[in-house]
Amino acid sequence: MPTYPDVKLFIDGQWRDGAEGKTMAIIDPATEEEIGRLSMATRPDLDAALESTQKGFAVWRETGAFERYRIMRRAADLLRQRKDDIAWLMTRENGKPLVQAGMEISVGADTIDWFAEEARRTYGQVIPARISGVTQMTLKLPVGPVAAFSPWNFPVNQIVRKVSAALATGCSIIVKAPEETPASPAELIRAFTDAGVPDGVINLVYGVPAEISEYLIPHPVIRKISFTGSTPVGKHLAALAGQHMKRATMELGGHAPVLIFDDADIDKAVAAMVPTKLRNAGQVCVSPTRFLVQEGVADQFLEGFVAAMAKTNVGNGLEADTEMGPLANERRIPAIEAMIADAKSKGGSLATGGERIGNKGYFFQPTVLTDVPTDAAAMNDEPFGPVALVNRFKTYDDAIAEANRLPYGLAAYAFTRSAETLQKMSREVESGMLTVNHVGLALPEVPFGGIQDSGYGTEGGSEALEAYLETRFITALS
């Protein structure tokens, strides 16, 4: 096994300490032990990163699309070769089981490959002219240096989308990676640089999030923002970007409904939803949370779902039989406990779980609450933990009304055998992503993004590149 390192900044091709020597502890959420120290960036480091990214952009924008493709494919191969070591680091700092960490690395490599291919296909077009002798065409050019801000729940996959889209289009990027889970993102960046990405094209910083974002976003060097995180913070950063006419992609919070109809395959629904709910201990922006089950199958679903949740093996992610690891940080425990207590006080029933496990490490029982009223906090604010809320509904219209009640619109799930129901839901469920009868989200080639308070723009699929490109129009008379 590797050893967990002290993690440094990466600026202008060099791994370095912060200019002012500030550091913070990195904590293993399974043991609560300090496992390393993290260098923290301050204003001099950000100025150095901005100067570096500007120089890097001048080089990378002139690098041919095919060469960018070759370098990115090499980075994907390096990431696969180093998967086991990086997964071990991720589990130490994040808590998720090794299998899930390894899967995240593999999907990250696939994401690089997919965007590398798209690098060769950022086509403009020739537009037929009205007048003989006139040529009209558009060019797709990189927008410029990017500032990317990423959370701790998926330390590699949240960043790899942003970096891959930037590199594919010829942009340079400054990544503000998560302070709680810093080593695995650093190894992602190392794979890119070892593959041949020139100095300055990628810079990596850690620090006080508000100080970094409020310095980088208004800075004239930065031309594009990509943020993944909570809706309140995202709204603030989007407003800041708007003040300076900066492009922004915002992937924000969710509160995903799951619509299970009387004609659904209940065994399939249980088998799909339990691991999806408990992936990364429920700390997933698209985690299924509000289970809306039609009355005819509610008892059957609850019986199977509660039993499967209750028998989940919770433990240290480094142990082979662990199915769910700890929460990623201590503050999640009182937040979840408060939501459960509030739901029970308002008439909800606890079907299983509801308590912290042990007194060392941030472990929490997989939890199911039933008959939770809509004024309970958990029905309005994402629990961001292993908590499922199961309520019954009578009619299709009742289910759609509850699914669309909140201002969020990131992801939704449904189970039905009816083609008519599927077609109606496709139009009527207000969500950026809807997956029916299986879990098919977050593949590199498909869109990934929300609507309403869940943000705008996408970080997957061919549409993801558009935010990193400017369309220039040229018309000439010969």
C-alpha positions as CSV (number, residue, x, y, z in Angstrom):
1,M,0.0,0.0,0.0
2,P,1.2,3.6,-0.6
3,T,1.8,6.0,2.2
4,Y,-0.4,9.1,2.5
5,P,1.6,12.2,1.6
6,D,1.7,15.8,2.6
7,V,-0.1,17.5,-0.3
8,K,1.4,20.6,-2.0
9,L,0.2,23.2,-4.4
10,F,1.0,22.8,-8.1
11,I,1.9,26.1,-9.8
12,D,3.8,26.7,-13.0
13,G,4.9,23.1,-13.3
14,Q,6.2,22.8,-9.7
15,W,4.9,21.1,-6.6
16,R,5.5,23.7,-3.8
17,D,4.5,24.9,-0.4
18,G,2.3,27.9,0.1
19,A,4.2,31.2,0.0
20,E,3.2,32.1,3.6
21,G,3.8,28.5,4.9
22,K,0.2,27.9,6.0
23,T,-1.0,24.3,6.3
24,M,-4.0,22.4,7.6
25,A,-4.5,18.8,8.9
26,I,-5.9,16.1,6.6
27,I,-8.2,13.7,8.6
28,D,-9.1,10.1,8.0
29,P,-12.9,10.0,8.5
30,A,-12.8,6.3,9.5
31,T,-10.3,6.8,12.4
32,E,-10.3,10.6,13.0
33,E,-6.5,10.5,12.8
34,E,-4.4,13.1,11.1
35,I,-2.8,11.4,8.1
36,G,-1.1,14.4,6.4
37,R,-0.7,18.1,6.0
38,L,-2.0,20.3,3.2
39,S,-0.3,23.4,1.9
40,M,-2.7,26.4,1.7
41,A,-2.6,29.0,-0.9
42,T,-2.7,32.7,-0.1
43,R,-2.7,35.8,-2.3
44,P,0.9,35.5,-3.6
45,D,0.2,31.9,-4.6
46,L,-2.9,32.9,-6.5
47,D,-1.1,35.7,-8.3
48,A,1.6,33.2,-9.3
49,A,-1.1,30.7,-10.5
50,L,-2.8,33.5,-12.5
51,E,0.4,34.5,-14.2
52,S,1.2,30.9,-14.9
53,T,-2.2,30.1,-16.4
54,Q,-2.0,33.1,-18.7
55,K,1.3,31.9,-20.1
56,G,0.0,28.4,-20.2
57,F,-3.1,29.5,-22.3
58,A,-0.8,31.2,-24.8
59,V,0.9,27.8,-25.4
60,W,-2.0,25.5,-25.2
61,R,-4.4,27.4,-27.5
62,E,-1.7,27.0,-30.2
63,T,-1.3,23.3,-29.6
64,G,-3.1,21.4,-32.3
65,A,-6.2,19.4,-31.5
66,F,-4.6,16.1,-32.4
67,E,-1.7,16.8,-30.1
68,R,-4.0,17.7,-27.3
69,Y,-5.9,14.4,-28.0
70,R,-2.6,12.4,-27.8
71,I,-1.6,14.0,-24.5
72,M,-5.0,13.5,-22.9
73,R,-5.2,9.8,-24.0
74,R,-1.8,9.3,-22.4
75,A,-3.0,10.9,-19.2
76,A,-6.0,8.5,-19.1
77,D,-3.7,5.5,-19.5
78,L,-1.5,6.7,-16.6
79,L,-4.6,7.2,-14.4
80,R,-5.6,3.6,-15.1
81,Q,-2.1,2.3,-14.3
82,R,-2.1,4.2,-11.0
83,K,-5.7,3.4,-10.1
84,D,-5.1,1.2,-7.1
85,D,-2.7,3.6,-5.4
86,I,-5.0,6.6,-6.0
87,A,-8.1,4.7,-4.9
88,W,-6.3,3.9,-1.6
89,L,-5.5,7.6,-1.1
90,M,-9.1,8.5,-1.8
91,T,-10.5,6.0,0.7
92,R,-8.2,7.3,3.4
93,E,-9.2,10.9,2.9
94,N,-12.9,10.5,1.9
95,G,-14.0,7.2,3.5
96,K,-15.8,5.6,0.5
97,P,-15.1,1.9,0.0
98,L,-12.1,1.0,-2.1
99,V,-14.3,-0.6,-4.8
100,Q,-16.2,2.7,-5.2
101,A,-12.9,4.7,-5.2
102,G,-11.4,2.5,-7.8
103,M,-14.6,2.8,-9.9
104,E,-14.3,6.6,-9.7
105,I,-10.7,6.5,-11.0
106,S,-11.8,4.2,-13.9
107,V,-14.7,6.4,-14.9
108,G,-12.4,9.4,-14.6
109,A,-10.0,7.8,-17.1
110,D,-13.0,7.1,-19.4
111,T,-14.0,10.8,-19.1
112,I,-10.5,11.9,-20.2
113,D,-10.7,9.6,-23.2
114,W,-14.1,10.8,-24.3
115,F,-13.2,14.5,-24.1
116,A,-9.9,13.8,-25.8
117,E,-11.9,12.4,-28.8
118,E,-14.1,15.5,-28.7
119,A,-11.0,17.7,-28.9
120,R,-10.7,16.7,-32.5
121,R,-14.4,17.6,-33.3
122,T,-14.9,21.2,-32.2
123,Y,-16.1,22.1,-35.6
124,G,-17.2,25.5,-36.9
125,Q,-19.3,25.7,-40.0
126,V,-19.6,27.4,-43.4
127,I,-22.9,29.3,-43.8
128,P,-24.3,29.6,-47.3
129,A,-24.2,33.3,-48.4
130,R,-26.9,35.3,-50.1
131,I,-24.4,37.1,-52.4
132,S,-22.0,35.5,-54.8
133,G,-18.4,35.8,-53.8
134,V,-19.1,36.1,-50.1
135,T,-17.8,33.5,-47.7
136,Q,-19.4,33.2,-44.3
137,M,-18.0,30.9,-41.6
138,T,-17.7,30.4,-37.9
139,L,-14.7,29.3,-35.8
140,K,-14.8,27.7,-32.4
141,L,-12.0,29.1,-30.3
142,P,-11.1,28.6,-26.6
143,V,-12.6,31.1,-24.2
144,G,-9.5,31.5,-22.1
145,P,-8.2,30.6,-18.7
146,V,-10.7,28.8,-16.5
147,A,-11.2,28.8,-12.7
148,A,-12.7,25.5,-11.4
149,F,-14.1,24.9,-7.9
150,S,-14.8,21.3,-6.8
151,P,-16.2,19.6,-3.7
152,W,-15.0,16.7,-1.6
153,N,-17.6,14.0,-2.3
154,F,-16.0,12.9,-5.7
155,P,-12.5,14.2,-5.4
156,V,-11.4,13.0,-8.9
157,N,-14.6,12.8,-11.0
158,Q,-15.8,16.3,-10.2
159,I,-12.4,17.8,-11.3
160,V,-11.7,15.5,-14.2
161,R,-14.8,16.8,-16.1
162,K,-13.7,20.4,-15.7
163,V,-10.0,19.8,-16.6
164,S,-10.9,17.5,-19.5
165,A,-13.3,20.0,-21.1
166,A,-10.8,22.8,-20.6
167,L,-7.9,20.9,-22.1
168,A,-10.0,19.5,-25.0
169,T,-10.9,23.0,-26.1
170,G,-7.5,24.6,-25.7
171,C,-8.1,26.4,-22.4
172,S,-5.8,26.6,-19.4
173,I,-7.2,26.0,-15.9
174,I,-6.7,26.8,-12.2
175,V,-8.3,24.1,-10.1
176,K,-9.3,24.9,-6.5
177,A,-9.6,21.4,-5.2
178,P,-11.2,20.3,-2.0
179,E,-9.2,20.7,1.2
180,E,-10.7,17.7,2.9
181,T,-9.8,15.3,0.1
182,P,-6.7,16.7,-1.5
183,A,-4.3,13.8,-2.4
184,S,-6.4,12.1,-5.0
185,P,-7.0,15.3,-7.0
186,A,-3.3,16.0,-6.8
187,E,-2.6,12.6,-8.4
188,L,-5.1,13.3,-11.1
189,I,-3.2,16.5,-12.0
190,R,0.1,14.5,-11.8
191,A,-1.2,12.1,-14.4
192,F,-1.9,15.0,-16.8
193,T,1.5,16.6,-16.3
194,D,3.4,13.4,-16.5
195,A,1.5,12.8,-19.8
196,G,3.0,16.0,-21.2
197,V,0.6,18.8,-20.5
198,P,2.9,21.9,-20.6
199,D,3.8,23.9,-17.5
200,G,1.2,26.5,-16.7
201,V,-1.7,24.9,-18.5
202,I,-3.0,23.3,-15.2
203,N,-2.5,24.9,-11.8
204,L,-3.7,23.4,-8.6
205,V,-4.4,25.3,-5.4
206,Y,-6.1,24.7,-2.0
207,G,-7.0,27.2,0.6
208,V,-9.9,29.1,2.2
209,P,-12.6,28.6,-0.4
210,A,-14.3,32.1,-0.1
211,E,-10.9,33.9,-0.3
212,I,-9.9,32.0,-3.4
213,S,-13.2,32.2,-5.3
214,E,-13.6,35.9,-4.5
215,Y,-10.1,36.7,-5.8
216,L,-10.0,34.5,-8.9
217,I,-13.5,35.0,-10.3
218,P,-13.3,38.8,-10.8
219,H,-9.7,38.7,-11.9
220,P,-9.3,39.8,-15.6
221,V,-7.2,36.8,-16.5
222,I,-10.0,34.3,-15.7
223,R,-12.6,34.0,-18.5
224,K,-14.7,31.0,-17.5
225,I,-16.0,29.6,-14.1
226,S,-17.0,26.0,-13.3
227,F,-18.4,25.3,-9.9
228,T,-19.8,22.2,-8.3
229,G,-21.3,22.6,-4.8
230,S,-24.2,23.8,-2.8
231,T,-27.0,26.0,-4.2
232,P,-26.5,29.0,-1.8
233,V,-22.7,29.2,-2.6
234,G,-23.4,28.6,-6.3
235,K,-25.8,31.5,-6.5
236,H,-23.3,33.8,-4.8
237,L,-20.5,32.8,-7.2
238,A,-22.8,33.0,-10.2
239,A,-23.7,36.5,-9.3
240,L,-20.1,37.4,-8.9
241,A,-19.3,35.9,-12.3
242,G,-22.2,37.8,-13.8
243,Q,-20.9,41.1,-12.5
244,H,-17.8,40.6,-14.6
245,M,-19.5,39.0,-17.6
246,K,-17.8,35.6,-17.0
247,R,-19.2,32.4,-18.4
248,A,-20.2,30.0,-15.7
249,T,-21.2,26.4,-15.4
250,M,-23.0,25.7,-12.2
251,E,-23.7,22.1,-11.0
252,L,-25.5,22.7,-7.7
253,G,-27.6,20.8,-5.1
254,G,-30.4,18.4,-5.6
255,H,-33.1,16.5,-3.7
256,A,-33.8,13.6,-6.1
257,P,-37.3,12.1,-6.2
258,V,-37.8,8.4,-7.0
259,L,-41.3,7.6,-8.5
260,I,-42.2,4.0,-8.1
261,F,-45.5,3.1,-9.7
262,D,-47.9,0.1,-9.1
263,D,-46.7,-1.6,-12.3
264,A,-43.0,-1.4,-11.4
265,D,-40.7,-4.3,-11.0
266,I,-40.2,-3.9,-7.2
267,D,-37.3,-6.3,-6.9
268,K,-35.5,-4.4,-9.6
269,A,-36.3,-1.1,-7.9
270,V,-34.9,-2.3,-4.5
271,A,-31.8,-3.8,-6.1
272,A,-31.0,-0.6,-8.0
273,M,-31.9,2.0,-5.3
274,V,-30.2,0.6,-2.2
275,P,-26.6,0.8,-3.5
276,T,-27.4,4.0,-5.3
277,K,-28.7,5.6,-2.1
278,L,-25.7,4.3,0.0
279,R,-23.0,5.1,-2.6
280,N,-20.5,7.4,-0.9
281,A,-22.7,7.2,2.3
282,G,-25.4,9.1,0.5
283,Q,-23.1,12.1,0.0
284,V,-24.0,12.5,-3.7
285,C,-25.7,15.4,-5.4
286,V,-27.9,13.0,-7.4
287,S,-28.5,10.6,-4.5
288,P,-32.2,9.3,-4.5
289,T,-33.8,10.8,-1.4
290,R,-37.6,11.3,-1.7
291,F,-39.1,7.8,-2.5
292,L,-42.6,8.3,-3.7
293,V,-44.3,4.8,-3.9
294,Q,-47.8,4.1,-5.2
295,E,-50.1,2.6,-2.6
296,G,-50.5,-0.7,-4.3
297,V,-46.8,-1.7,-4.0
298,A,-45.8,0.5,-1.0
299,D,-45.8,-2.3,1.5
300,Q,-43.8,-4.6,-0.8
301,F,-41.3,-2.0,-1.6
302,L,-40.8,-1.0,2.0
303,E,-40.3,-4.5,3.2
304,G,-37.5,-5.2,0.7
305,F,-35.9,-1.8,0.9
306,V,-35.8,-1.6,4.7
307,A,-34.4,-5.1,5.0
308,A,-31.6,-4.4,2.4
309,M,-30.7,-1.0,4.0
310,A,-30.6,-2.6,7.5
311,K,-28.2,-5.4,6.5
312,T,-25.7,-3.1,4.8
313,N,-22.2,-3.7,6.1
314,V,-20.8,-0.3,7.3
315,G,-17.2,0.0,8.1
316,N,-13.7,1.2,7.2
317,G,-13.6,1.6,3.4
318,L,-10.2,-0.2,3.3
319,E,-11.8,-3.5,4.5
320,A,-12.9,-5.8,1.6
321,D,-16.4,-6.5,2.9
322,T,-17.4,-2.9,3.5
323,E,-20.4,-1.8,1.6
324,M,-20.7,1.8,3.0
325,G,-17.9,3.8,4.6
326,P,-18.1,6.7,7.1
327,L,-19.4,10.2,6.4
328,A,-16.6,12.4,5.1
329,N,-16.5,14.8,8.0
330,E,-17.7,15.3,11.6
331,R,-20.2,18.1,10.8
332,R,-22.4,15.8,8.8
333,I,-23.4,13.7,11.9
334,P,-25.2,16.4,13.9
335,A,-26.8,17.8,10.7
336,I,-28.3,14.4,9.9
337,E,-29.3,13.7,13.5
338,A,-31.1,17.0,13.6
339,M,-33.0,16.2,10.4
340,I,-34.1,12.8,11.7
341,A,-35.2,14.2,15.0
342,D,-37.2,16.9,13.2
343,A,-38.9,14.4,10.9
344,K,-39.9,12.2,13.8
345,S,-41.2,15.2,15.8
346,K,-43.5,16.1,12.8
347,G,-45.0,12.7,12.6
348,G,-42.5,10.7,10.5
349,S,-41.7,7.1,11.5
350,L,-38.3,5.6,11.8
351,A,-38.2,2.2,9.9
352,T,-34.5,1.5,10.4
353,G,-31.2,3.2,11.4
354,G,-31.2,6.7,12.7
355,E,-28.1,6.7,14.9
356,R,-24.3,7.1,14.8
357,I,-22.3,3.9,14.9
358,G,-19.6,3.8,17.6
359,N,-17.7,6.8,18.9
360,K,-14.7,6.8,16.7
361,G,-14.9,7.6,13.0
362,Y,-17.9,9.3,11.4
363,F,-20.0,6.2,10.8
364,F,-23.8,6.4,10.6
365,Q,-26.5,3.8,10.2
366,P,-28.4,3.5,6.8
367,T,-31.7,5.2,7.7
368,V,-35.2,4.9,6.4
369,L,-38.0,7.3,7.5
370,T,-41.6,6.8,6.4
371,D,-44.7,9.0,6.2
372,V,-42.6,12.2,6.5
373,P,-44.7,15.4,6.1
374,T,-43.6,18.0,3.6
375,D,-42.9,20.6,6.2
376,A,-40.1,18.4,7.7
377,A,-36.6,19.8,7.1
378,A,-35.4,16.6,5.4
379,M,-38.2,16.9,2.8
380,N,-36.9,20.3,1.7
381,D,-33.2,20.3,2.3
382,E,-31.0,17.5,1.0
383,P,-29.8,15.3,3.9
384,F,-26.6,14.5,2.1
385,G,-26.2,11.3,4.0
386,P,-27.5,7.7,4.1
387,V,-31.1,8.8,4.7
388,A,-34.1,7.8,2.6
389,L,-37.6,9.2,2.9
390,V,-40.4,6.9,1.8
391,N,-43.9,8.3,1.3
392,R,-47.0,6.9,-0.5
393,F,-49.0,8.4,-3.3
394,K,-52.3,7.6,-4.9
395,T,-52.3,9.0,-8.5
396,Y,-49.8,9.9,-11.1
397,D,-50.7,13.6,-10.7
398,D,-49.9,13.3,-6.9
399,A,-46.5,11.9,-7.7
400,I,-45.6,14.6,-10.2
401,A,-46.8,17.3,-7.9
402,E,-44.5,16.1,-5.1
403,A,-41.6,15.5,-7.5
404,N,-41.8,19.0,-8.8
405,R,-42.6,20.7,-5.4
406,L,-39.1,21.8,-4.6
407,P,-37.1,24.3,-6.7
408,Y,-34.3,21.8,-7.3
409,G,-34.1,19.9,-10.6
410,L,-30.9,17.9,-10.9
411,A,-31.8,14.2,-11.1
412,A,-34.9,12.0,-10.8
413,Y,-35.5,8.3,-10.9
414,A,-38.6,6.3,-11.8
415,F,-39.7,2.7,-12.1
416,T,-42.7,1.7,-14.3
417,R,-43.5,-0.8,-17.0
418,S,-45.8,1.7,-18.8
419,A,-44.6,3.3,-22.0
420,E,-47.3,6.0,-21.6
421,T,-46.1,6.8,-18.0
422,L,-42.5,7.0,-19.2
423,Q,-43.4,9.4,-22.0
424,K,-45.5,11.7,-19.8
425,M,-42.8,11.8,-17.1
426,S,-40.2,12.7,-19.7
427,R,-42.1,15.9,-20.3
428,E,-43.5,16.6,-16.9
429,V,-40.8,15.8,-14.3
430,E,-38.9,19.0,-13.9
431,S,-35.3,17.6,-13.8
432,G,-32.2,18.0,-15.8
433,M,-31.8,14.2,-15.7
434,L,-34.3,11.4,-15.5
435,T,-33.3,7.7,-15.4
436,V,-36.1,5.1,-15.6
437,N,-35.9,1.4,-14.6
438,H,-32.1,1.6,-14.1
439,V,-29.4,4.0,-13.0
440,G,-27.8,5.5,-16.1
441,L,-26.4,8.9,-14.9
442,A,-22.9,10.4,-15.1
443,L,-21.5,8.6,-18.1
444,P,-18.9,10.7,-19.9
445,E,-20.9,10.8,-23.1
446,V,-24.3,12.0,-21.7
447,P,-25.2,15.4,-20.3
448,F,-24.8,16.0,-16.5
449,G,-26.5,19.0,-15.1
450,G,-29.6,20.5,-13.6
451,I,-32.2,23.1,-14.0
452,Q,-33.8,25.7,-11.7
453,D,-32.0,25.9,-8.4
454,S,-29.8,23.0,-9.3
455,G,-27.8,25.1,-11.7
456,Y,-27.2,25.5,-15.4
457,G,-25.0,24.1,-18.1
458,T,-23.7,20.5,-18.3
459,E,-20.4,18.8,-17.5
460,G,-21.0,15.8,-19.6
461,G,-21.8,15.1,-23.2
462,S,-21.0,17.1,-26.3
463,E,-22.8,20.1,-24.9
464,A,-20.2,20.4,-22.1
465,L,-17.6,21.8,-24.5
466,E,-19.7,24.8,-25.7
467,A,-19.2,26.7,-22.4
468,Y,-15.4,26.6,-23.0
469,L,-15.6,27.8,-26.6
470,E,-16.3,31.1,-28.2
471,T,-18.0,31.2,-31.6
472,R,-16.4,33.7,-33.9
473,F,-18.1,34.8,-37.2
474,I,-16.1,35.7,-40.3
475,T,-17.5,37.0,-43.5
476,A,-15.4,38.0,-46.5
477,L,-16.0,39.2,-50.0
478,S,-13.5,37.8,-52.5
